[in-house]
Amino acid sequence: MTETRREMAERHVLRGREIVLRQQQLVAETRARGRHTETEERLLDAFERSLAVFERDLEAIRKDERPPRG
């Protein structure tokens, strides 16, 4: 079975959220050890920006699938 565009977008959003959550945990763990977190925070920012793109794409796909009002 071939994955639809919506299914792929949903998968990207779910995986992106997992990655962001894990990076947030890594930042917190690193900070708790008293270490600098600049690198981890920059990476987190990049992951969050990517997730935002994935979420906008999914929302656009969902809007395209809605039946016209009438």
PDB file of N, CA, C and O in Angstrom:
ATOM      1  N   MET A   1       0.842  -1.185   0.000  1.00  0.00           N
ATOM      2  CA  MET A   1       0.000   0.000   0.000  1.00  0.00           C
ATOM      3  C   MET A   1       0.890   1.252   0.000  1.00  0.00           C
ATOM      4  O   MET A   1       1.878   1.324   0.732  1.00  0.00           O
ATOM      5  N   THR A   2       0.536   2.203  -0.805  1.00  0.00           N
ATOM      6  CA  THR A   2       1.296   3.440  -0.928  1.00  0.00           C
ATOM      7  C   THR A   2       0.829   4.455   0.111  1.00  0.00           C
ATOM      8  O   THR A   2      -0.368   4.620   0.348  1.00  0.00           O
ATOM      9  N   GLU A   3       1.786   5.120   0.715  1.00  0.00           N
ATOM     10  CA  GLU A   3       1.488   6.132   1.717  1.00  0.00           C
ATOM     11  C   GLU A   3       0.953   7.386   1.029  1.00  0.00           C
ATOM     12  O   GLU A   3       1.529   7.849   0.044  1.00  0.00           O
ATOM     13  N   THR A   4      -0.150   7.937   1.545  1.00  0.00           N
ATOM     14  CA  THR A   4      -0.695   9.167   0.984  1.00  0.00           C
ATOM     15  C   THR A   4       0.115  10.365   1.464  1.00  0.00           C
ATOM     16  O   THR A   4       0.910  10.264   2.399  1.00  0.00           O
ATOM     17  N   ARG A   5      -0.098  11.479   0.818  1.00  0.00           N
ATOM     18  CA  ARG A   5       0.578  12.717   1.214  1.00  0.00           C
ATOM     19  C   ARG A   5       0.219  13.075   2.651  1.00  0.00           C
ATOM     20  O   ARG A   5       1.077  13.499   3.425  1.00  0.00           O
ATOM     21  N   ARG A   6      -1.059  12.903   3.005  1.00  0.00           N
ATOM     22  CA  ARG A   6      -1.493  13.217   4.370  1.00  0.00           C
ATOM     23  C   ARG A   6      -0.833  12.273   5.378  1.00  0.00           C
ATOM     24  O   ARG A   6      -0.378  12.714   6.433  1.00  0.00           O
ATOM     25  N   GLU A   7      -0.780  11.003   5.063  1.00  0.00           N
ATOM     26  CA  GLU A   7      -0.152  10.046   5.974  1.00  0.00           C
ATOM     27  C   GLU A   7       1.325  10.370   6.186  1.00  0.00           C
ATOM     28  O   GLU A   7       1.835  10.282   7.303  1.00  0.00           O
ATOM     29  N   MET A   8       1.995  10.740   5.121  1.00  0.00           N
ATOM     30  CA  MET A   8       3.399  11.103   5.229  1.00  0.00           C
ATOM     31  C   MET A   8       3.554  12.360   6.095  1.00  0.00           C
ATOM     32  O   MET A   8       4.440  12.422   6.948  1.00  0.00           O
ATOM     33  N   ALA A   9       2.699  13.350   5.876  1.00  0.00           N
ATOM     34  CA  ALA A   9       2.756  14.585   6.664  1.00  0.00           C
ATOM     35  C   ALA A   9       2.474  14.295   8.139  1.00  0.00           C
ATOM     36  O   ALA A   9       3.136  14.849   9.017  1.00  0.00           O
ATOM     37  N   GLU A  10       1.502  13.433   8.414  1.00  0.00           N
ATOM     38  CA  GLU A  10       1.197  13.067   9.798  1.00  0.00           C
ATOM     39  C   GLU A  10       2.382  12.356  10.443  1.00  0.00           C
ATOM     40  O   GLU A  10       2.693  12.594  11.610  1.00  0.00           O
ATOM     41  N   ARG A  11       3.032  11.497   9.696  1.00  0.00           N
ATOM     42  CA  ARG A  11       4.209  10.784  10.202  1.00  0.00           C
ATOM     43  C   ARG A  11       5.340  11.765  10.511  1.00  0.00           C
ATOM     44  O   ARG A  11       6.017  11.638  11.532  1.00  0.00           O
ATOM     45  N   HIS A  12       5.538  12.736   9.631  1.00  0.00           N
ATOM     46  CA  HIS A  12       6.575  13.739   9.863  1.00  0.00           C
ATOM     47  C   HIS A  12       6.292  14.559  11.115  1.00  0.00           C
ATOM     48  O   HIS A  12       7.199  14.846  11.897  1.00  0.00           O
ATOM     49  N   VAL A  13       5.030  14.932  11.301  1.00  0.00           N
ATOM     50  CA  VAL A  13       4.660  15.708  12.488  1.00  0.00           C
ATOM     51  C   VAL A  13       4.890  14.885  13.759  1.00  0.00           C
ATOM     52  O   VAL A  13       5.475  15.378  14.723  1.00  0.00           O
ATOM     53  N   LEU A  14       4.436  13.657  13.756  1.00  0.00           N
ATOM     54  CA  LEU A  14       4.615  12.811  14.940  1.00  0.00           C
ATOM     55  C   LEU A  14       6.094  12.602  15.266  1.00  0.00           C
ATOM     56  O   LEU A  14       6.503  12.722  16.421  1.00  0.00           O
ATOM     57  N   ARG A  15       6.888  12.292  14.250  1.00  0.00           N
ATOM     58  CA  ARG A  15       8.317  12.083  14.473  1.00  0.00           C
ATOM     59  C   ARG A  15       8.993  13.379  14.897  1.00  0.00           C
ATOM     60  O   ARG A  15       9.872  13.372  15.759  1.00  0.00           O
ATOM     61  N   GLY A  16       8.589  14.481  14.299  1.00  0.00           N
ATOM     62  CA  GLY A  16       9.152  15.780  14.679  1.00  0.00           C
ATOM     63  C   GLY A  16       8.875  16.114  16.128  1.00  0.00           C
ATOM     64  O   GLY A  16       9.742  16.643  16.824  1.00  0.00           O
ATOM     65  N   ARG A  17       7.671  15.808  16.590  1.00  0.00           N
ATOM     66  CA  ARG A  17       7.334  16.058  17.994  1.00  0.00           C
ATOM     67  C   ARG A  17       8.175  15.194  18.926  1.00  0.00           C
ATOM     68  O   ARG A  17       8.598  15.653  19.987  1.00  0.00           O
ATOM     69  N   GLU A  18       8.415  13.960  18.539  1.00  0.00           N
ATOM     70  CA  GLU A  18       9.270  13.069  19.338  1.00  0.00           C
ATOM     71  C   GLU A  18      10.690  13.631  19.439  1.00  0.00           C
ATOM     72  O   GLU A  18      11.299  13.628  20.509  1.00  0.00           O
ATOM     73  N   ILE A  19      11.199  14.107  18.316  1.00  0.00           N
ATOM     74  CA  ILE A  19      12.561  14.641  18.282  1.00  0.00           C
ATOM     75  C   ILE A  19      12.668  15.901  19.136  1.00  0.00           C
ATOM     76  O   ILE A  19      13.632  16.068  19.884  1.00  0.00           O
ATOM     77  N   VAL A  20      11.677  16.788  19.025  1.00  0.00           N
ATOM     78  CA  VAL A  20      11.688  18.014  19.817  1.00  0.00           C
ATOM     79  C   VAL A  20      11.633  17.678  21.309  1.00  0.00           C
ATOM     80  O   VAL A  20      12.379  18.251  22.103  1.00  0.00           O
ATOM     81  N   LEU A  21      10.762  16.765  21.684  1.00  0.00           N
ATOM     82  CA  LEU A  21      10.653  16.375  23.088  1.00  0.00           C
ATOM     83  C   LEU A  21      11.973  15.818  23.604  1.00  0.00           C
ATOM     84  O   LEU A  21      12.418  16.180  24.693  1.00  0.00           O
ATOM     85  N   ARG A  22      12.595  14.948  22.834  1.00  0.00           N
ATOM     86  CA  ARG A  22      13.875  14.366  23.257  1.00  0.00           C
ATOM     87  C   ARG A  22      14.953  15.434  23.377  1.00  0.00           C
ATOM     88  O   ARG A  22      15.761  15.394  24.305  1.00  0.00           O
ATOM     89  N   GLN A  23      14.976  16.380  22.459  1.00  0.00           N
ATOM     90  CA  GLN A  23      15.986  17.432  22.525  1.00  0.00           C
ATOM     91  C   GLN A  23      15.734  18.342  23.720  1.00  0.00           C
ATOM     92  O   GLN A  23      16.683  18.803  24.354  1.00  0.00           O
ATOM     93  N   GLN A  24      14.466  18.607  24.038  1.00  0.00           N
ATOM     94  CA  GLN A  24      14.138  19.402  25.226  1.00  0.00           C
ATOM     95  C   GLN A  24      14.661  18.700  26.480  1.00  0.00           C
ATOM     96  O   GLN A  24      15.201  19.339  27.384  1.00  0.00           O
ATOM     97  N   GLN A  25      14.492  17.380  26.520  1.00  0.00           N
ATOM     98  CA  GLN A  25      14.995  16.600  27.657  1.00  0.00           C
ATOM     99  C   GLN A  25      16.515  16.676  27.738  1.00  0.00           C
ATOM    100  O   GLN A  25      17.083  16.806  28.822  1.00  0.00           O
ATOM    101  N   LEU A  26      17.165  16.595  26.585  1.00  0.00           N
ATOM    102  CA  LEU A  26      18.622  16.669  26.551  1.00  0.00           C
ATOM    103  C   LEU A  26      19.116  18.021  27.051  1.00  0.00           C
ATOM    104  O   LEU A  26      20.092  18.087  27.798  1.00  0.00           O
ATOM    105  N   VAL A  27      18.461  19.083  26.654  1.00  0.00           N
ATOM    106  CA  VAL A  27      18.826  20.422  27.129  1.00  0.00           C
ATOM    107  C   VAL A  27      18.676  20.488  28.650  1.00  0.00           C
ATOM    108  O   VAL A  27      19.566  20.984  29.342  1.00  0.00           O
ATOM    109  N   ALA A  28      17.552  19.990  29.169  1.00  0.00           N
ATOM    110  CA  ALA A  28      17.313  20.018  30.614  1.00  0.00           C
ATOM    111  C   ALA A  28      18.347  19.183  31.370  1.00  0.00           C
ATOM    112  O   ALA A  28      18.842  19.603  32.415  1.00  0.00           O
ATOM    113  N   GLU A  29      18.670  18.007  30.842  1.00  0.00           N
ATOM    114  CA  GLU A  29      19.666  17.141  31.493  1.00  0.00           C
ATOM    115  C   GLU A  29      21.048  17.786  31.493  1.00  0.00           C
ATOM    116  O   GLU A  29      21.770  17.733  32.488  1.00  0.00           O
ATOM    117  N   THR A  30      21.401  18.387  30.378  1.00  0.00           N
ATOM    118  CA  THR A  30      22.709  19.037  30.257  1.00  0.00           C
ATOM    119  C   THR A  30      22.791  20.219  31.216  1.00  0.00           C
ATOM    120  O   THR A  30      23.802  20.408  31.893  1.00  0.00           O
ATOM    121  N   ARG A  31      21.729  21.006  31.270  1.00  0.00           N
ATOM    122  CA  ARG A  31      21.675  22.157  32.176  1.00  0.00           C
ATOM    123  C   ARG A  31      21.758  21.699  33.640  1.00  0.00           C
ATOM    124  O   ARG A  31      22.440  22.319  34.456  1.00  0.00           O
ATOM    125  N   ALA A  32      21.056  20.606  33.958  1.00  0.00           N
ATOM    126  CA  ALA A  32      21.047  20.091  35.332  1.00  0.00           C
ATOM    127  C   ALA A  32      22.448  19.652  35.771  1.00  0.00           C
ATOM    128  O   ALA A  32      22.768  19.679  36.960  1.00  0.00           O
ATOM    129  N   ARG A  33      23.272  19.252  34.816  1.00  0.00           N
ATOM    130  CA  ARG A  33      24.649  18.859  35.121  1.00  0.00           C
ATOM    131  C   ARG A  33      25.577  20.071  35.214  1.00  0.00           C
ATOM    132  O   ARG A  33      26.776  19.935  35.457  1.00  0.00           O
ATOM    133  N   GLY A  34      25.001  21.250  35.017  1.00  0.00           N
ATOM    134  CA  GLY A  34      25.797  22.469  35.123  1.00  0.00           C
ATOM    135  C   GLY A  34      26.643  22.756  33.906  1.00  0.00           C
ATOM    136  O   GLY A  34      27.620  23.501  33.988  1.00  0.00           O
ATOM    137  N   ARG A  35      26.284  22.181  32.790  1.00  0.00           N
ATOM    138  CA  ARG A  35      27.063  22.374  31.565  1.00  0.00           C
ATOM    139  C   ARG A  35      26.380  23.408  30.672  1.00  0.00           C
ATOM    140  O   ARG A  35      25.194  23.702  30.821  1.00  0.00           O
ATOM    141  N   HIS A  36      27.157  23.941  29.751  1.00  0.00           N
ATOM    142  CA  HIS A  36      26.620  24.895  28.779  1.00  0.00           C
ATOM    143  C   HIS A  36      25.693  24.164  27.804  1.00  0.00           C
ATOM    144  O   HIS A  36      25.944  23.015  27.438  1.00  0.00           O
ATOM    145  N   THR A  37      24.630  24.836  27.393  1.00  0.00           N
ATOM    146  CA  THR A  37      23.626  24.199  26.528  1.00  0.00           C
ATOM    147  C   THR A  37      23.445  24.910  25.194  1.00  0.00           C
ATOM    148  O   THR A  37      22.471  24.654  24.487  1.00  0.00           O
ATOM    149  N   GLU A  38      24.365  25.796  24.842  1.00  0.00           N
ATOM    150  CA  GLU A  38      24.182  26.585  23.619  1.00  0.00           C
ATOM    151  C   GLU A  38      24.005  25.707  22.385  1.00  0.00           C
ATOM    152  O   GLU A  38      23.106  25.942  21.578  1.00  0.00           O
ATOM    153  N   THR A  39      24.843  24.716  22.238  1.00  0.00           N
ATOM    154  CA  THR A  39      24.765  23.849  21.058  1.00  0.00           C
ATOM    155  C   THR A  39      23.447  23.086  21.043  1.00  0.00           C
ATOM    156  O   THR A  39      22.776  23.012  20.014  1.00  0.00           O
ATOM    157  N   GLU A  40      23.084  22.524  22.179  1.00  0.00           N
ATOM    158  CA  GLU A  40      21.832  21.768  22.270  1.00  0.00           C
ATOM    159  C   GLU A  40      20.621  22.653  22.012  1.00  0.00           C
ATOM    160  O   GLU A  40      19.651  22.227  21.385  1.00  0.00           O
ATOM    161  N   GLU A  41      20.687  23.896  22.505  1.00  0.00           N
ATOM    162  CA  GLU A  41      19.573  24.825  22.307  1.00  0.00           C
ATOM    163  C   GLU A  41      19.462  25.263  20.844  1.00  0.00           C
ATOM    164  O   GLU A  41      18.353  25.429  20.334  1.00  0.00           O
ATOM    165  N   ARG A  42      20.583  25.450  20.173  1.00  0.00           N
ATOM    166  CA  ARG A  42      20.536  25.795  18.743  1.00  0.00           C
ATOM    167  C   ARG A  42      19.923  24.655  17.936  1.00  0.00           C
ATOM    168  O   ARG A  42      19.130  24.884  17.022  1.00  0.00           O
ATOM    169  N   LEU A  43      20.296  23.434  18.282  1.00  0.00           N
ATOM    170  CA  LEU A  43      19.726  22.286  17.606  1.00  0.00           C
ATOM    171  C   LEU A  43      18.229  22.174  17.900  1.00  0.00           C
ATOM    172  O   LEU A  43      17.443  21.876  17.001  1.00  0.00           O
ATOM    173  N   LEU A  44      17.836  22.408  19.135  1.00  0.00           N
ATOM    174  CA  LEU A  44      16.418  22.396  19.495  1.00  0.00           C
ATOM    175  C   LEU A  44      15.650  23.426  18.673  1.00  0.00           C
ATOM    176  O   LEU A  44      14.559  23.143  18.178  1.00  0.00           O
ATOM    177  N   ASP A  45      16.214  24.608  18.529  1.00  0.00           N
ATOM    178  CA  ASP A  45      15.566  25.652  17.733  1.00  0.00           C
ATOM    179  C   ASP A  45      15.365  25.192  16.292  1.00  0.00           C
ATOM    180  O   ASP A  45      14.309  25.424  15.704  1.00  0.00           O
ATOM    181  N   ALA A  46      16.371  24.546  15.730  1.00  0.00           N
ATOM    182  CA  ALA A  46      16.253  24.045  14.352  1.00  0.00           C
ATOM    183  C   ALA A  46      15.179  22.969  14.256  1.00  0.00           C
ATOM    184  O   ALA A  46      14.400  22.952  13.303  1.00  0.00           O
ATOM    185  N   PHE A  47      15.134  22.069  15.240  1.00  0.00           N
ATOM    186  CA  PHE A  47      14.097  21.032  15.245  1.00  0.00           C
ATOM    187  C   PHE A  47      12.706  21.649  15.372  1.00  0.00           C
ATOM    188  O   PHE A  47      11.773  21.214  14.697  1.00  0.00           O
ATOM    189  N   GLU A  48      12.562  22.656  16.230  1.00  0.00           N
ATOM    190  CA  GLU A  48      11.260  23.305  16.412  1.00  0.00           C
ATOM    191  C   GLU A  48      10.815  24.022  15.138  1.00  0.00           C
ATOM    192  O   GLU A  48       9.632  24.005  14.797  1.00  0.00           O
ATOM    193  N   ARG A  49      11.748  24.645  14.439  1.00  0.00           N
ATOM    194  CA  ARG A  49      11.401  25.303  13.181  1.00  0.00           C
ATOM    195  C   ARG A  49      10.974  24.288  12.127  1.00  0.00           C
ATOM    196  O   ARG A  49      10.026  24.528  11.379  1.00  0.00           O
ATOM    197  N   SER A  50      11.662  23.169  12.067  1.00  0.00           N
ATOM    198  CA  SER A  50      11.280  22.108  11.126  1.00  0.00           C
ATOM    199  C   SER A  50       9.896  21.564  11.468  1.00  0.00           C
ATOM    200  O   SER A  50       9.073  21.347  10.579  1.00  0.00           O
ATOM    201  N   LEU A  51       9.644  21.345  12.749  1.00  0.00           N
ATOM    202  CA  LEU A  51       8.334  20.855  13.172  1.00  0.00           C
ATOM    203  C   LEU A  51       7.237  21.837  12.771  1.00  0.00           C
ATOM    204  O   LEU A  51       6.168  21.417  12.326  1.00  0.00           O
ATOM    205  N   ALA A  52       7.479  23.109  12.919  1.00  0.00           N
ATOM    206  CA  ALA A  52       6.480  24.113  12.538  1.00  0.00           C
ATOM    207  C   ALA A  52       6.165  24.021  11.042  1.00  0.00           C
ATOM    208  O   ALA A  52       5.010  24.167  10.643  1.00  0.00           O
ATOM    209  N   VAL A  53       7.174  23.782  10.224  1.00  0.00           N
ATOM    210  CA  VAL A  53       6.955  23.615   8.780  1.00  0.00           C
ATOM    211  C   VAL A  53       6.104  22.373   8.526  1.00  0.00           C
ATOM    212  O   VAL A  53       5.160  22.410   7.737  1.00  0.00           O
ATOM    213  N   PHE A  54       6.446  21.269   9.201  1.00  0.00           N
ATOM    214  CA  PHE A  54       5.672  20.028   9.034  1.00  0.00           C
ATOM    215  C   PHE A  54       4.215  20.235   9.445  1.00  0.00           C
ATOM    216  O   PHE A  54       3.302  19.758   8.771  1.00  0.00           O
ATOM    217  N   GLU A  55       4.001  20.949  10.553  1.00  0.00           N
ATOM    218  CA  GLU A  55       2.634  21.182  11.037  1.00  0.00           C
ATOM    219  C   GLU A  55       1.847  22.071  10.076  1.00  0.00           C
ATOM    220  O   GLU A  55       0.661  21.833   9.847  1.00  0.00           O
ATOM    221  N   ARG A  56       2.492  23.087   9.514  1.00  0.00           N
ATOM    222  CA  ARG A  56       1.806  23.947   8.528  1.00  0.00           C
ATOM    223  C   ARG A  56       1.453  23.153   7.277  1.00  0.00           C
ATOM    224  O   ARG A  56       0.373  23.325   6.711  1.00  0.00           O
ATOM    225  N   ASP A  57       2.356  22.289   6.850  1.00  0.00           N
ATOM    226  CA  ASP A  57       2.100  21.464   5.675  1.00  0.00           C
ATOM    227  C   ASP A  57       0.911  20.540   5.927  1.00  0.00           C
ATOM    228  O   ASP A  57       0.031  20.413   5.075  1.00  0.00           O
ATOM    229  N   LEU A  58       0.883  19.905   7.079  1.00  0.00           N
ATOM    230  CA  LEU A  58      -0.225  19.014   7.408  1.00  0.00           C
ATOM    231  C   LEU A  58      -1.542  19.781   7.450  1.00  0.00           C
ATOM    232  O   LEU A  58      -2.555  19.294   6.947  1.00  0.00           O
ATOM    233  N   GLU A  59      -1.542  20.953   8.033  1.00  0.00           N
ATOM    234  CA  GLU A  59      -2.769  21.752   8.093  1.00  0.00           C
ATOM    235  C   GLU A  59      -3.239  22.129   6.688  1.00  0.00           C
ATOM    236  O   GLU A  59      -4.439  22.105   6.413  1.00  0.00           O
ATOM    237  N   ALA A  60      -2.313  22.475   5.804  1.00  0.00           N
ATOM    238  CA  ALA A  60      -2.681  22.807   4.425  1.00  0.00           C
ATOM    239  C   ALA A  60      -3.287  21.600   3.721  1.00  0.00           C
ATOM    240  O   ALA A  60      -4.262  21.732   2.981  1.00  0.00           O
ATOM    241  N   ILE A  61      -2.714  20.433   3.950  1.00  0.00           N
ATOM    242  CA  ILE A  61      -3.243  19.208   3.342  1.00  0.00           C
ATOM    243  C   ILE A  61      -4.652  18.948   3.851  1.00  0.00           C
ATOM    244  O   ILE A  61      -5.546  18.611   3.076  1.00  0.00           O
ATOM    245  N   ARG A  62      -4.847  19.103   5.148  1.00  0.00           N
ATOM    246  CA  ARG A  62      -6.179  18.888   5.727  1.00  0.00           C
ATOM    247  C   ARG A  62      -7.208  19.863   5.154  1.00  0.00           C
ATOM    248  O   ARG A  62      -8.350  19.485   4.893  1.00  0.00           O
ATOM    249  N   LYS A  63      -6.796  21.121   4.962  1.00  0.00           N
ATOM    250  CA  LYS A  63      -7.712  22.114   4.392  1.00  0.00           C
ATOM    251  C   LYS A  63      -8.081  21.755   2.957  1.00  0.00           C
ATOM    252  O   LYS A  63      -9.227  21.934   2.543  1.00  0.00           O
ATOM    253  N   ASP A  64      -7.104  21.246   2.197  1.00  0.00           N
ATOM    254  CA  ASP A  64      -7.358  20.847   0.811  1.00  0.00           C
ATOM    255  C   ASP A  64      -8.342  19.683   0.728  1.00  0.00           C
ATOM    256  O   ASP A  64      -9.063  19.540  -0.259  1.00  0.00           O
ATOM    257  N   GLU A  65      -8.367  18.851   1.773  1.00  0.00           N
ATOM    258  CA  GLU A  65      -9.233  17.669   1.767  1.00  0.00           C
ATOM    259  C   GLU A  65     -10.658  17.982   2.217  1.00  0.00           C
ATOM    260  O   GLU A  65     -11.556  17.166   2.011  1.00  0.00           O
ATOM    261  N   ARG A  66     -10.882  19.140   2.822  1.00  0.00           N
ATOM    262  CA  ARG A  66     -12.214  19.462   3.305  1.00  0.00           C
ATOM    263  C   ARG A  66     -13.166  19.695   2.146  1.00  0.00           C
ATOM    264  O   ARG A  66     -12.811  20.332   1.155  1.00  0.00           O
ATOM    265  N   PRO A  67     -14.376  19.174   2.279  1.00  0.00           N
ATOM    266  CA  PRO A  67     -15.359  19.418   1.208  1.00  0.00           C
ATOM    267  C   PRO A  67     -15.741  20.888   1.153  1.00  0.00           C
ATOM    268  O   PRO A  67     -15.760  21.561   2.183  1.00  0.00           O
ATOM    269  N   PRO A  68     -16.044  21.388  -0.024  1.00  0.00           N
ATOM    270  CA  PRO A  68     -16.436  22.804  -0.141  1.00  0.00           C
ATOM    271  C   PRO A  68     -17.726  23.069   0.609  1.00  0.00           C
ATOM    272  O   PRO A  68     -18.612  22.217   0.677  1.00  0.00           O
ATOM    273  N   ARG A  69     -17.815  24.256   1.166  1.00  0.00           N
ATOM    274  CA  ARG A  69     -19.038  24.650   1.867  1.00  0.00           C
ATOM    275  C   ARG A  69     -20.102  25.013   0.847  1.00  0.00           C
ATOM    276  O   ARG A  69     -19.811  25.524  -0.234  1.00  0.00           O
ATOM    277  N   GLY A  70     -21.308  24.742   1.213  1.00  0.00           N
ATOM    278  CA  GLY A  70     -22.325  25.111   0.239  1.00  0.00           C
ATOM    279  C   GLY A  70     -23.614  24.653   0.581  1.00  0.00           C
ATOM    280  O   GLY A  70     -24.570  24.895  -0.156  1.00  0.00           O
TER     281      GLY A  70
END
